[in-house]
């Protein structure tokens, strides 16, 4: 029986806070160490090993040491680009590590007439055959899926693994319904294992005609939403897969490197002072020692300003009580509108202009913005996509027009 480990969405280098940076590297080290203890023959990483295609060199140094250790133990690492690793000129850190012989990309795709052809990489010890399609920016890899020569790889004999870093339409969680995705029908059939990345969710399904389709989710979590999910009890980790001619076992191994604490406050109907007093009163007796603490504050204040809910005071209190890291989410916090707005106009632009003017005192973003600028920006964002206009051109044009309206394009210069 052979074994391999399946990791994805490590996003090393995502965090800027010291403790989170340490934990994201420790999670990678932990996964590799446990994989070696389980006696894996090779490791697959289905994209987003790093958070950036040119990551912080301090992080790269740690990863290179780990990969070098695997090479010395003769445990190959196979990977493909994630959307964060992607480089159109093959100048990603993934390519640098491949050049050094520390890992190997298996997304060997080439155009041929009116189709894309994939080649296999064979693992020398197990004979497993690996191939796959890397992620590209803005989900553009869907074109490669559409025009893929599926027959040639579907007819290949042996134990086969397909790596990818894309959302599959049928498996998207409801809260990611707007995410760009690829229907399962565009994936080649007949593989034993489909190693996925990109969806920050743990998903394992066995699909007739396809085989095992598995997303491990992130090892630690690169965004505040990931950490909030962790604090609510979601497990993060990786998979160990046992196989001979077919998959015999698929097991998820959670990584429990740190404890979390989660607090949520609905302050609807309270004044800002009452809300702040209640939050402080509750948190000053909480057990947060050596934990990552996620605080979510939502609801509509009866009076006072949202700025009165002081995140620095809350954070200082929790740090004093021993919290490793504190994240405070106030996105759902708002104050009651001061008065009802009555508009008696029939012309849509006049109504919009009147709404902007009447409401500017209640919205922080409008208070600093000229009403005419807001109207012009609204017109830019409203522009419909032209017939035959590519989506990427449509979004790029809208982005540049918005920068022009806000008069900040000159500061970005050559970056545009």
N, C-alpha and C positions, 0 to 999 in steps of 0.2 A: 504493500500500500504506500502511495506517495502522498505528500502534503504540500500545500502552499498557503501563504498568508495573503489576505486581500485588504489593503489599506486604501483610503481615498481622502481627499479634502483635508490634508494635514495643515495647509495654509501657514506654514512656518514663516515667521516674520510679520504676521498680521498685527500683533499687538505692540503698543508703544509703552505700556505700563510694565514695570520691572517684573512683578510677580506673574503677570499673565504671559510675558515673554518666556519666563523660566518654565512655566507649566506647559506651554505649547511644545517646547523642545523636549521636556521630560515625558510628555505623552508619546512623542515619536520614539524616544529611547525605550520607553516601557513596552511599546508594541513590538519593536524589533527584538528586544531581549526575550519577551515571552514567546515570540515566534521561533527564536533559536532554541529555546528550552523545549518547545513542542516538536523540534526536529524537522522543520520545514525544509523542503528541497529547493524552493525558490519563493520570491515575494513579488506580488504585483501591486502597483500603485496606480490607480486609475484617475490620475490627474490632480492638479493643484497641490503638488508637494510643497511648493512655496506660494506665498501670497502675491508675489510679484515675479515677473520673469527675470528681473535683475534685483534680487533681494539683498538685504543687509549682509555684508561680508561676515559679520560675527555669527550670524545664523548659518551661513554657508559653511563656515569652518566647522561648526558642530556637526552638520549633516554629512560633510565629507568624511569626518572621522568615523562616523557610524557606518557609512557605506564602505569605507576602506576595511573596517572590521568584518563586514559581511563578505567582502571579496576574499579576504584572507581565509575565511571559513568556507569558501567556495559555495556561497549561497547567492545565486544571481538575483538581480532586481530588474523587473521588466515594467515599463511605464508608457504612458502616452501624455501628451499635453493636456492640461486642464485649461479652462478659459483664462486663469490667472498666469499660467506658464507660457501661454501662446506667444510665439514670435514668428512673424511672417518670413523673417530672414534667417531662421535657425540660429539665433544669437541669444537664446534663452539660457539661463543657468542650467537647465536640464540638458542642453546640448553640450555645455562645458563639462558637466559631470559625465556625459556619455563619451566625450572625447578622451576623458581620463580613464575610461574603462570601469567606472563605478556603477553604472546602470546602463540599461539598453532600451531605447524606444522601439516599440513593436508596430507603430502606426506607419508601416511602409506602404504608402499609397502613391500611385502614379497615374497620370492621365494617359489614356490610350484611345485614340479615335474619339468616339462620343461617350466614353464611359470612364469610370475610375476602377483601377485594378489594385487589389491588395495582395501582398506577399506575406508568407508566414515566417516566423522565427521559431526554430525548434529548440526546446530546452535539452541540453546534451545528456543529462542524466535520466530524466523521466520520459523524454520523447514527446512531452506535451507541445502542441503547436499553438503559437500565440499570434494574434494580429489584432487590428482595431483601428478606430478613427479618432483622431484627436479633436478636442474642442477648438473652435476659432471664435473670434470676437463676434458678438451679436448673433450667435447661433448659426453662423454661416456654414457650418459643417453639414447642415441639412442638404445642401446641394450635392455633397459627396455621397450622402446616403441615397439621395434620389437617383443618382446616375451610377451607383455602385454595380459592378459586375458580380452579382451575388452567386450566380451559378458556379463559378470557378471555385469559390471558397466553400460553398455548401457541399460540393462533391468531394472535397478533400477527406481522406480517411484519417482515423486516429482521434486522440483526445484533444479537443479544440477549445481554446479560450478566446473570447472577444472582449477587448478593452474599449471603453468609451467614456466620455465625460459629457453627457447630455441628459436632459430630462426626457423620459419616455412618457408620451401623452397619457397613456392609460394608467400610469402609476403615480401621477402627480397628486400630492395631497390637495385637499380643497382650498387651503389657504394660498396655494401656489398656482391657482387656476389660470392666472394671467401670464405665467412664465412661458417663454418660448419653449417648444418641445418638439419631439420627433415621434411620429406614430410607430408602434411596434412593427407594423407591416413593412417598414422600410429597413428593418434589421435583417441580416441574413439568418436563415433558419439552420437548424441542425448542429449548433455548437453545444458543447456540454456545459459551458459556464460563461455567463455574460457579466463581466466585472465592471460595474458602473460607478461613476462619481458625479458630482455636481449637485444632486439633491441632498440637502443636509438632513436627511432622514434615513433611518435604518429600514431597508425594505428587502425582503427575500421572498421570491415567488418561484414556483416551478411551473413553466408554461409548456403545454404540449407543442411539439414541433420546434420549440426553441431551447428548452432546458432550463437550468437555474439562472435566474436574473436577480442579481444581488447588488444593493447599494449599502455600504457600511455606514454612511454618514461621516461626519467629521470625527477626527480623533479627540479633539478638545472643543473646538468652536472658535470661529474667527470673528464673529459679530456679536453684538450685545443680545440680539435675538436668540443666538445659539446658547449663550450663557444663561439667559432667562429660562430657556427650555430645560437646560441642565438643572437649574435651581428648582424647577417644577417636577424634577424626577426623571427626565429623559436620560437614558444611558448612552454613552459614547464609547466607541471601541472599534474593533476590526474582526475579520472572519478568519477562521482556519478551515480549510477545505481538504478533505481526504478523498483520494480518487485512485482507481486503477484504470480500467477501460472506460469507466463512467464515474460520475460523482457518487461517492458513498456516504459522505457526511458533510454537513455545512453547519458550523458552530460559531456563534457570536461570542467574543470575549470582551466583556466590558472593562474599561480602564477607570478605576476610581482613585484618582490622584489627589483629589481635594474635596472637601465638603462645601455645601452651598447653604445659604439661607435666603428665603424669599419673603418679602413683605409687600402687600398690596393695600393701598388706602383709597377708598372712594370718599371724596370730600364734598360731594354734592350737598348743597344746602348750608354749608358751613362758611363762616367768614374766613379770610386768609389767616387771621390770627388764631381762630379756633382750630383750624386745620393744622397749623404749624404746632400748636401746643399739644394736640392729640398725638401727632406723629412722634414728637420728641418724647412725650410721656411714655408711649408704648416702646419705643426703641431703646430707651435708657435701661430697660431691664431685660433686653433680648440677649440670647446666647449667640454671639457672632464670632467668638474667638477662633482664629485660624481658618476662617471661612471666606469664600467669595460671597458678597452680599448684594442681592439685587432688590432695589426698592422701586415700586411702581406707584405713582400717584396720579389719580384720574378723577374726573368729575367736574361739575360746574360750581365755582365758588359763589356764595350769595353776595359777598361784598369783598372789597380789597383787590389786590393785584396778584396775578400768578407769580410775579417776581418776589412777593412776600414769602413764598414757600422757598426758603433759603437752602439750596443744595449743599453749599459749603458747610453750613452749620450741621446738617444731617450727616454729611460725610465725616466731618471731624469727630462727631460723637461716636460713630461706628468704628472709626480707626482707633480712637482712644480705648474702645472696648475690645480691640484685638483683631478687627477684620483685616483679612489679607488684601482685599480689593473691594471697592464699593462702586456700584453703578446705579445711578438714579434716573429713572425714566419718567419725565413729566409731559410726554407728548400728548397724553389724553387729558391734560389739565387745562381748563379754560375759565374765564370769568363771565358772569352774566352780562349780556348786552345791556347797555345803560338805558336804552329806550327803544320802543318799536319804531321801525322806519316805515313811513308812508310815502309811497311814490304814486303820483297820478299823472303819468305820462304814457303815451302809447308807442312812441318811437323807441325801439330797442336800445340804440346807442345812448339816447338820453336817459333811459332807465338805468343802464349800466353806469353811466357817468354819475348819475345822482346817487346810486348805491355806493359807489366808491367814495364820493364826497361825504355822504352822511355817515359812513361807517369807518372813516379813516382813524378816528380817535379810539375806536375799539380794537383795532388790529395793529399790532406792533409793526408788521411789515409795511403797512400802508402809510403809517405815520411819517415815515422817512421818504416816502415816494410821491412824486408829483402825480396828480390824477391823470393828466394827459399821457404821462409815461405809462401808467397802469393801463390806460385804454389802448395804447399802441402795442404794449406787450400782450394784451389779451387778443388783439387782432393777429399777432404773429402766431400765438399758440392755437388759434382757431383755424389757421389755414389748412384746407383740405389737401390731401395727397393728389397730385396731378395724375392723369392717365399715363400709364407706362413709366411713371417715376419710381425708381428703386427705393425701397424702404430706407436703406442706409443713406441715400442722397436726400430723401425727404427729412429725416431726422437731423442730418448734418446741417442742412439749410436752415431748419427751424432753430437749431442751437446757435448758429452764427447770427441769425437775425435777432434773436433774443439778446445776445451779447451787444449787438449794435445798438439796440433800443436802450439798453442799460448803460451804454457808453463805457463799456469795460473791455471791448475787443482790442483797443490799442495797447492795453497793459499786458495782454497775452502774446502779442506779436507773433513770432514764428511758431509758437506752440499750437496755433490754430491750423 
